[in-house]
Amino acid sequence: MRNRISLLLGLFLLTALVFGGGGLAVSGEKKPATPGDKVVLKFWKAGTATIWRDYWQKTIAEYEAANPHVKIEYVEAPQGQEFETKLNVGFLSGTGPDIVSHAIFSIAQRADKGQYFPLDQYLAKWKDKSDIMDNVYELGSYKGKVYGLAFYPIPSVIAYRKDYFKEAGLDPTKPPTTWEQLDDHAVKLTKRDGNFTIRAGLNIPIDETKWTIPFSIQNGAENITADGQPNFDNPQMVETLAYFTRLVLQKKVAIETTKEKERNQNLFSRGNAAISLVAPSDIAEMIKIDSTLKDKIGFMDIARKKRSIFSGADLLFVSGESKNKEEAWNFIQFALSTETMTKRYQVTNCPVVRKSLRSKYLEDQPIINAAIYDGIGIGVGAPKVPWSNLYLNKYLPQAMQEAFYGKKTPEQALKDNVQLLKKELQP
């Protein structure tokens, strides 16, 4: 009887601590807002760029002025392991964010753990849903549900120098549209000094997957199986890597480098590449430095079985553990509104994703913005699997290096690295 009384007393005390009395809460769990309370939303963002910090602080101030019952606490951390660790600790301790700004690769892992909340029930009632570009929903979807909305899509458009085309006797108004034409132009645009390539006809960094992944998709590849297993040694990907291997190893159209500071955008901006993948921000910076480049840069659309380019994106997510999901969603609506999106473009040069803003966006810089807007519509992002980082940053780049340096055939390099990835994924 004494033990039973002790057990009941212990349970009573524990209940009192958790649900009331002592002013304590288990694991720092956030309490839902009650009428009259000021709702506090934690907004955590990956990345510490000054331009985005200033932008979000001003946007948050505007939102709070229009919604005086809401207070938003903005916190940022460097992209990569530091932000991942911050999220892990926050979610584990119950002190995590209500709103998260993060990249596509985070979706599978966070959604599977319930850390990202599906937005479909909100989207069904959102009057502006049809005005958002269709691929924005695709970029943020996982297993048939939409978890995030891309406020900052980053398509890697294929840019070329019109003046280099003229120099090589090529028509700058008729850029390549097929793999075969791209091959031919890349060879003719390459400039050498003896055995050294001093200007790449086609800029292909030896470990940059933004060429091989979308081109393999153009070629009909399915690099991940329906049940989420690595499959990037399929025949279509093998053919794709073989295509680029010939250009690098045999036709020597690229400048080989593994240095971070000499990746594709920088080579193109320095004038050392005739054709390259380029992010919108890099194009804007190039023209800001040298306004004459505005008329010298063109864009091309390459296709095979289908059209595809690589597109990263920063998305807004609602935390699955937030006690204020409605308020978090209201802020995301504000961030994706016509007025806020227009201001974002004006301040940060961030592309718009509303169909109703397309005309104004293209009027501002017709050629460049048309290429970017179109790229958003056909862009494919990081694969939505928990092992996305291993695929993008370790095993596919490793296969590319082995092929480009002639250590293995493209087929063998891909096969070996698929097996290595599968082995690492084993429990």
C-alpha positions in Angstrom: 0.0 0.0 0.0 2.9 2.4 0.9 4.5 1.8 -2.6 1.2 2.4 -4.3 0.7 5.7 -2.5 4.3 6.8 -3.3 3.7 6.0 -7.0 0.5 8.0 -7.1 2.2 10.9 -5.3 5.1 10.8 -7.8 2.7 10.8 -10.8 0.8 13.8 -9.2 3.9 15.8 -8.8 5.1 15.1 -12.3 1.7 16.1 -13.7 1.8 19.3 -11.7 5.2 20.2 -13.1 4.3 19.5 -16.7 0.8 21.1 -16.9 0.8 23.9 -14.4 1.9 24.8 -11.0 5.6 25.1 -10.9 6.0 27.3 -14.0 8.1 24.6 -15.7 7.7 23.0 -19.1 9.2 19.8 -20.4 12.0 20.3 -22.9 11.2 24.0 -23.3 8.0 23.2 -25.2 6.3 26.3 -26.6 2.8 27.0 -25.2 0.1 27.8 -27.7 -1.0 31.4 -27.8 -4.1 32.4 -25.8 -6.5 35.3 -26.6 -4.8 38.6 -25.8 -1.3 37.2 -25.9 1.3 38.4 -28.3 2.2 35.6 -30.6 5.9 35.1 -30.9 7.2 33.4 -34.0 10.7 32.1 -34.3 12.1 32.5 -37.9 15.3 30.7 -38.5 17.2 31.2 -41.8 20.2 29.4 -43.4 22.7 31.9 -44.6 24.2 35.1 -43.3 24.5 37.4 -46.3 24.1 41.0 -45.3 21.7 41.8 -48.2 19.2 39.1 -47.0 19.6 40.0 -43.3 18.7 43.6 -44.1 15.8 42.5 -46.3 14.2 40.2 -43.9 14.5 42.6 -40.9 12.7 45.3 -42.9 10.1 42.8 -44.2 9.5 41.5 -40.6 9.1 45.1 -39.4 6.5 45.7 -42.1 4.6 42.6 -41.1 4.7 43.3 -37.4 3.4 46.9 -38.1 0.4 45.4 -40.0 0.0 42.6 -37.4 0.6 44.1 -34.0 -0.4 40.9 -32.2 2.7 39.1 -33.7 6.3 39.4 -32.8 8.9 37.6 -35.0 12.3 36.7 -33.7 14.7 36.4 -36.6 17.8 34.2 -36.2 20.3 33.1 -38.9 23.2 30.8 -39.0 25.8 29.9 -41.7 24.6 27.4 -44.3 25.9 23.9 -43.8 26.6 21.9 -40.7 26.2 24.9 -38.3 22.6 25.5 -39.4 21.8 21.8 -39.5 23.1 21.4 -35.9 21.1 24.4 -34.8 17.9 22.9 -36.2 18.7 19.4 -34.8 19.2 20.8 -31.3 16.1 23.1 -31.5 13.8 20.3 -32.7 15.2 17.8 -30.1 14.8 20.2 -27.2 11.4 21.6 -28.2 12.9 25.1 -28.6 13.0 25.1 -32.4 11.6 27.6 -34.9 8.1 28.2 -36.2 9.3 29.2 -39.7 12.4 27.9 -41.5 14.2 29.2 -44.5 16.2 26.4 -46.0 17.2 24.6 -49.2 15.5 21.9 -51.2 17.9 19.1 -50.0 16.5 19.5 -46.5 12.9 18.5 -47.3 13.1 14.7 -47.2 14.9 14.4 -43.9 13.0 17.1 -42.1 9.6 16.0 -43.5 10.1 12.4 -42.7 10.8 13.4 -39.1 7.7 15.6 -38.9 9.8 18.7 -38.6 8.3 20.3 -41.7 4.5 20.6 -41.8 2.6 19.9 -45.1 1.0 23.1 -46.4 -1.7 21.5 -48.5 -4.6 22.4 -46.2 -3.5 26.1 -46.3 -2.9 26.1 -50.0 -6.4 24.7 -50.7 -7.8 27.9 -49.2 -5.2 30.3 -50.5 -6.8 32.7 -53.0 -3.5 33.4 -54.7 -2.5 29.7 -55.2 -3.1 29.7 -59.0 -0.9 32.8 -59.4 2.2 31.0 -58.2 4.3 29.3 -60.9 3.5 25.5 -61.0 7.1 24.4 -60.6 7.4 26.3 -57.3 5.1 23.7 -55.8 7.1 20.9 -57.4 10.3 22.2 -56.0 8.8 22.2 -52.5 6.9 18.9 -52.7 7.7 15.5 -51.2 5.7 12.3 -51.3 2.7 14.0 -52.9 2.5 16.9 -50.4 3.8 20.5 -50.5 6.1 21.3 -47.6 7.8 24.5 -48.7 7.4 27.5 -51.0 10.3 28.8 -52.9 10.7 32.5 -52.3 14.2 32.6 -53.9 14.6 30.2 -56.9 18.1 30.0 -58.2 18.1 28.5 -61.7 21.4 27.8 -63.3 20.8 29.2 -66.8 23.0 28.5 -69.7 24.7 31.7 -70.7 27.0 32.5 -73.6 29.1 35.4 -74.8 27.8 36.8 -78.1 31.1 38.5 -78.9 33.0 35.2 -78.6 30.5 33.6 -81.0 31.3 36.3 -83.6 35.0 35.9 -83.0 34.7 32.2 -83.7 32.6 32.8 -86.9 29.4 31.6 -85.2 26.0 33.3 -85.4 25.2 34.8 -81.9 21.5 35.0 -82.8 21.4 31.2 -83.3 22.8 29.5 -80.2 22.8 25.7 -79.9 19.6 23.9 -79.0 20.8 20.3 -79.1 23.6 18.2 -77.6 25.2 17.8 -81.0 25.1 21.5 -81.7 26.5 22.3 -78.2 29.4 19.9 -78.8 30.2 21.6 -82.2 30.0 25.1 -80.8 32.1 24.2 -77.7 35.0 23.0 -79.8 34.9 26.0 -82.1 34.7 28.4 -79.1 37.6 26.9 -77.2 40.8 29.0 -77.2 44.2 27.5 -76.5 47.8 28.6 -76.0 49.8 25.6 -77.1 48.5 22.7 -75.0 46.8 24.9 -72.5 43.1 25.8 -72.7 43.0 29.5 -71.8 39.3 30.0 -72.6 36.8 27.3 -72.2 34.4 26.7 -75.1 32.1 25.0 -72.5 32.8 25.5 -68.8 32.6 22.1 -67.1 34.1 22.0 -63.6 35.3 18.5 -62.9 33.0 18.0 -59.9 30.0 20.2 -60.7 26.8 18.1 -60.9 24.7 21.0 -62.2 25.5 19.9 -65.8 25.2 16.1 -65.5 22.0 15.9 -63.4 19.7 18.1 -65.6 21.3 16.8 -68.8 20.7 13.2 -67.7 17.1 14.1 -67.0 16.9 15.7 -70.5 18.1 12.3 -71.7 15.3 10.5 -69.9 17.3 9.3 -66.8 15.6 8.2 -63.6 18.5 8.6 -61.1 16.5 7.5 -58.1 14.3 4.5 -58.0 10.6 4.7 -57.0 11.5 3.4 -53.5 14.2 6.0 -53.0 17.4 4.0 -53.9 20.4 5.3 -55.8 20.1 4.5 -59.5 22.5 7.0 -61.2 24.3 4.3 -63.1 21.4 3.9 -65.5 22.1 3.9 -69.2 20.8 7.4 -69.7 23.1 8.8 -67.1 26.0 6.8 -68.5 25.4 8.3 -71.9 25.3 11.8 -70.3 28.6 11.4 -68.4 30.2 9.9 -71.5 29.1 13.0 -73.5 30.8 15.4 -71.1 33.8 13.1 -70.6 34.5 13.3 -74.4 34.3 17.1 -74.2 36.6 17.3 -71.3 39.1 14.5 -71.9 39.3 14.2 -75.7 38.1 17.6 -77.1 39.5 19.6 -74.1 36.9 22.3 -74.2 37.0 23.0 -70.4 39.6 24.5 -68.1 40.2 21.9 -65.4 40.1 23.2 -61.9 39.0 21.9 -58.5 39.5 25.3 -56.8 36.4 26.7 -55.1 37.2 30.2 -56.3 37.4 29.1 -60.0 34.1 27.4 -60.4 31.8 27.9 -63.3 30.2 31.3 -62.5 33.6 33.0 -61.8 35.3 31.7 -65.0 32.4 33.1 -67.0 32.5 36.4 -65.2 36.2 36.7 -65.8 35.8 36.1 -69.5 37.5 32.7 -69.4 34.5 30.7 -70.7 32.3 31.2 -73.8 29.4 29.0 -72.5 28.6 28.4 -68.9 26.0 27.7 -66.3 25.4 31.0 -64.4 23.2 31.9 -61.4 21.0 35.0 -61.7 23.0 36.9 -59.0 26.2 36.4 -60.9 24.7 37.8 -64.1 23.5 40.9 -62.3 26.9 41.4 -60.6 28.7 41.1 -64.0 26.5 43.7 -65.6 26.8 46.0 -62.5 30.6 45.9 -62.9 30.6 46.2 -66.7 27.4 47.6 -68.2 28.5 46.7 -71.8 28.1 43.0 -71.0 24.3 43.5 -71.0 24.4 43.3 -74.8 27.1 40.7 -75.0 25.5 37.9 -72.9 22.9 35.6 -74.4 21.1 32.6 -73.2 20.4 29.2 -74.7 17.9 26.4 -74.2 19.3 22.9 -74.7 17.0 19.9 -75.0 17.0 16.3 -75.9 14.0 14.1 -74.9 12.8 17.0 -72.7 13.9 20.4 -71.3 15.6 20.6 -68.0 18.1 22.8 -66.1 19.3 22.7 -62.5 17.5 25.0 -60.1 18.3 25.5 -56.4 16.0 27.4 -54.2 15.5 28.8 -50.8 12.1 27.9 -49.4 9.9 28.9 -46.5 8.7 26.0 -44.3 6.3 25.9 -41.3 7.7 23.8 -38.5 5.8 20.6 -37.7 6.4 21.3 -34.0 5.1 24.9 -34.1 2.2 25.8 -31.8 1.4 28.7 -34.0 1.1 27.2 -37.5 -1.7 29.5 -38.6 0.3 32.6 -37.8 3.4 31.1 -39.4 1.5 30.4 -42.6 0.1 34.0 -42.5 3.6 35.3 -42.5 4.6 33.1 -45.5 1.5 34.4 -47.4 2.8 37.9 -46.7 6.3 37.0 -47.9 4.8 35.6 -51.2 2.4 38.5 -51.7 2.6 40.6 -54.8 3.8 43.7 -53.0 6.4 41.9 -50.9 7.7 39.9 -53.9 8.1 43.0 -56.0 10.1 44.7 -53.2 12.2 41.6 -52.8 13.1 41.8 -56.5 13.9 45.5 -56.3 16.1 45.1 -53.2 17.8 41.7 -53.8 17.3 41.0 -57.5 15.5 37.9 -56.4 13.4 36.4 -59.3 9.6 36.6 -59.0 7.5 33.5 -59.0 4.0 35.0 -59.6 2.5 34.7 -63.0 0.9 38.1 -62.7 4.4 39.7 -62.2 5.9 38.1 -65.3 5.3 41.0 -67.7 6.8 43.6 -65.4 9.7 41.3 -64.5 10.5 40.8 -68.2 10.1 44.5 -69.0 12.9 45.4 -66.6 15.6 43.3 -68.3 13.9 41.4 -71.2 16.6 39.0 -72.3 18.1 38.1 -68.9 14.9 37.9 -66.9 13.1 36.0 -69.6 15.8 33.3 -69.4 15.6 33.2 -65.6 11.8 33.1 -65.5 11.7 30.3 -68.1 14.4 28.5 -66.1 12.4 28.5 -63.0 9.6 26.8 -64.9 11.7 23.9 -66.0 14.2 23.7 -63.1 14.9 20.5 -61.2 16.4 20.8 -57.7 18.3 18.5 -55.4 16.8 15.1 -55.1 14.4 14.8 -52.2 15.9 11.8 -50.5 17.7 11.7 -47.1 21.0 11.0 -48.8 20.8 13.9 -51.2 24.0 15.6 -49.9 26.0 12.4 -50.4 24.8 12.1 -54.0 25.3 15.7 -54.9 28.5 16.4 -53.1 30.4 13.1 -52.8 29.6 10.2 -55.0 28.4 11.7 -58.3 31.3 14.3 -58.3 33.6 11.4 -57.5 32.4 9.5 -60.5 32.8 12.6 -62.7 36.4 13.1 -61.6 37.3 9.4 -62.2 35.8 9.7 -65.7 37.2 13.1 -66.6 40.7 12.1 -65.5 40.5 8.9 -67.5 40.8 6.7 -64.4 37.7 4.8 -65.2 35.1 4.6 -68.0 32.0 6.7 -67.3 30.0 3.4 -66.9 32.4 1.9 -64.4 32.8 5.2 -62.5 29.0 5.5 -62.0 28.6 1.8 -61.2 31.3 1.9 -58.6 30.0 5.0 -56.9 26.4 3.8 -56.8 27.7 0.7 -54.9 29.8 2.8 -52.6 26.7 5.0 -51.8 24.5 2.0 -51.2 27.1 0.5 -48.9 27.3 3.8 -46.9 23.5 3.8 -46.6 23.3 0.3 -45.1 22.3 0.4 -41.4 
